[in-house]
Amino acid sequence: MNPAPTIGVLALQGDVREHLAALEASGARAVPVRRESELQAVDGIVLPGGESTTIDKLLRTFELFEPLRAAIAAGLPAYGSCAGMILLAERILDGAEGQRTLGGLDITVRRNAFGRQVDSFETDLEVRGVPDSAEHPLHAVFIRAPWVEEVGPGVEVLASVERGPAAGRIVAVRERDVVATSFHPEISGDQRLHRMFVQIVKDRG
């Protein structure tokens, strides 16, 4: 039996406690990450929802920006929700002046798309790779969330909004071992997406 992977949650700002609990319930050993030494000890990393510009600034303050960027570029599995999606995107629309991203996903995101252009809302989604989501969709919560405007050729679209004013907008993607969602599965009580990420980390070995 494979030992539980150690998955870190970037613990500078945002939904840290909720992600830690969801990862533990999904079979991982979950640990907060605030220092480079803690980053070096994990098998995967979660970038939580929060405020992307604040997290960007704190990453630099804690001298984590470059180590984390390098680790993801070198293949560290990563999952980002909401602000985490923005941090993992290669390109941002409507970003704050000087805002930087870690990269890892060949996507263009529109920051605060659901906050400025569509009211924050909830909907049910079928998510590719999540067991039984066709019959039992994930309940997705969007809070001033980004959406994906454009994906590169190596990016798999996992979910799009099916109805309402945001119909057709891409809200979940994967490229190799990097996954991102516009929504917050950590606050819905449905751990299937976290279990999917834990399996990605296990498969990475």
C-alpha positions, -999 to 999 in steps of 0.1 A, spaced: 0 0 0 14 34 -10 21 58 19 0 89 20 16 117 0 26 149 17 7 178 1 14 214 11 -11 242 12 4 277 6 -5 293 39 1 330 33 -36 340 28 -69 325 18 -88 293 24 -59 274 40 -76 255 68 -104 243 44 -79 229 19 -59 212 47 -90 195 60 -102 184 25 -67 170 17 -66 150 49 -101 136 43 -89 126 8 -60 105 20 -30 129 20 -8 142 48 -16 179 45 8 206 58 9 244 57 38 259 37 52 293 45 90 287 41 112 273 14 123 244 37 86 234 40 81 236 3 111 212 -3 94 186 19 61 182 0 51 160 -29 25 184 -42 12 220 -35 -22 236 -33 -26 273 -39 -58 284 -22 -84 310 -30 -79 344 -15 -67 376 -31 -42 370 -59 -24 403 -57 -20 399 -19 -7 364 -23 17 375 -50 31 402 -26 34 378 3 52 352 -18 79 378 -24 79 390 12 84 354 24 110 348 -4 89 319 -17 80 333 -52 111 320 -71 115 287 -52 78 279 -58 79 290 -95 110 268 -100 94 238 -82 63 240 -104 84 244 -136 104 213 -125 72 192 -123 59 196 -87 22 188 -90 0 218 -82 -36 226 -77 -50 262 -76 -85 272 -67 -98 307 -77 -68 330 -68 -47 299 -71 -58 296 -108 -46 332 -114 -13 324 -98 -8 294 -120 -18 311 -153 9 323 -177 -12 353 -187 -37 376 -168 -63 400 -182 -75 428 -158 -45 421 -135 -32 447 -111 -2 468 -121 29 448 -116 11 416 -107 32 385 -114 22 348 -117 41 316 -110 31 300 -143 26 263 -149 -6 265 -170 -6 277 -206 -38 297 -201 -51 332 -201 -74 341 -172 -96 371 -167 -92 382 -131 -125 388 -111 -145 379 -141 -174 365 -120 -172 395 -97 -172 423 -122 -190 408 -152 -213 382 -137 -225 381 -101 -208 355 -79 -229 324 -80 -232 287 -75 -239 260 -101 -235 222 -106 -207 210 -129 -196 179 -146 -158 178 -142 -137 155 -164 -116 131 -143 -139 134 -113 -157 101 -107 -195 101 -111 -197 138 -118 -219 132 -149 -245 115 -127 -237 135 -95 -223 169 -105 -200 189 -83 -216 219 -66 -193 248 -76 -191 280 -56 -177 311 -75 -167 341 -54 -153 370 -75 -137 343 -94 -116 343 -126 -125 324 -157 -103 310 -185 -103 331 -217 -79 310 -237 -60 277 -234 -29 265 -250 -26 233 -271 -14 212 -241 -42 222 -218 -72 199 -211 -105 216 -204 -121 198 -174 -153 218 -170 -172 247 -184 -203 265 -171 -234 250 -188 -261 276 -183 -268 312 -172 -249 344 -182 -215 326 -179 -225 297 -201 -196 283 -221 -169 299 -198 -141 275 -189 -137 270 -152 -115 240 -147 -83 230 -166 -53 206 -164 -19 206 -180 2 176 -171 2 175 -132 -11 211 -127 -48 216 -122 -68 247 -116 -105 256 -109 -123 290 -108 -144 276 -80 -139 266 -44 -143 229 -38 -128 233 -4 -159 250 9 -186 228 -7 -179 196 13 -174 176 -18 -139 161 -17 -138 144 -51 -117 171 -68 -92 169 -39 -91 131 -42 -84 135 -79 -54 158 -71 -42 134 -44 -42 106 -70 -23 128 -94 4 133 -67 5 95 -60 8 87 -97 37 111 -99 54 89 -73 
